[in-house]
Amino acid sequence: MALKSAIEWTESTWNPVTGCTKVSAGCKNCYAERMARRLQAMGSPNYSNGFKVALHPDSLKQPLKWKKPQLIFVNSMSDLFHKSVPTEFIQQVFDVMNQASHHQYQILTKRSKRLLALDNKLNWSSNIWMGVSVENSRVVERIDDLRQIRANIKFLSLEPLLGPLPNLNLDNIDWAIVGGESGPHSRPMDPDWVVDIRNQCLSAKVPFFFKQWGGFNKKKNGRELEGRTWDETPPQINQVIAA
């Protein structure tokens, strides 16, 4: 069975790669790093080296065994486009996604330059969604890189949102997710930043998903924005759920 996920915008996770290194401010309090340390302490074999980048060829074929169509977040515990992941292994991951075409796959990266450089070497079947993480205005160029690739669905993870993102260029963007940082030492998110992004998405007719306010107790803080939840998604999500 697929590994069920508590992440609000997906259903399952698949981790043929684990581990990562920090590249920008959004990485400071990485939840995946905290989880990897716990799994290492519990003796999980895939995390024997903690959060160091590791390839797991034995996990590559997992989606082929999952018969029920799933929304699958690829490498929730890593970044597929990390420099330590060989191009050939990335292509193998794509080959599995091409073959197990009854699933929809959601990939996120902060390494948009490598993503763009490899674009023409990857087989972008229509069930592969590609997104970039953007935490503040210093890294908005990741969106420009994303816009140029050939993925069928392109999305933004504006999480943890650490500053305002005015005047976003949402051309050729299919979905935007916003969330505050959670856990120990979480940094605050100004509600005005969220409202502004929501309004930009409404104006551009881009589905807007508000994941959480975050904080140390994210469940208590909830995920309502101005009296309602925002769970807008691309139509492809509903197609999978209905299957």
Secondary structure, 3 states (H helix, E strand, C coil): CCEECCCCCCCEEECCEEECCCCCHHHCCCHHHHHHHHHHHCCCHHHCCCCCCEECHHHCCHHHHCCCCCEEEECCCECCCCCCCCHHHHHHHHHHHHHCCCCEEEEEECCHHHHHHHHHHCCCCCCEEEEEECCCHHHCHHHHHHHCCCCCEEEEEECCCCCCCCCCCCCCCCEEEEECCECCCCCCCCHHHHHHHHHHHHHHCCCEEEEECCECCHHHHCCCECCECCECCCHHHHHHHHC
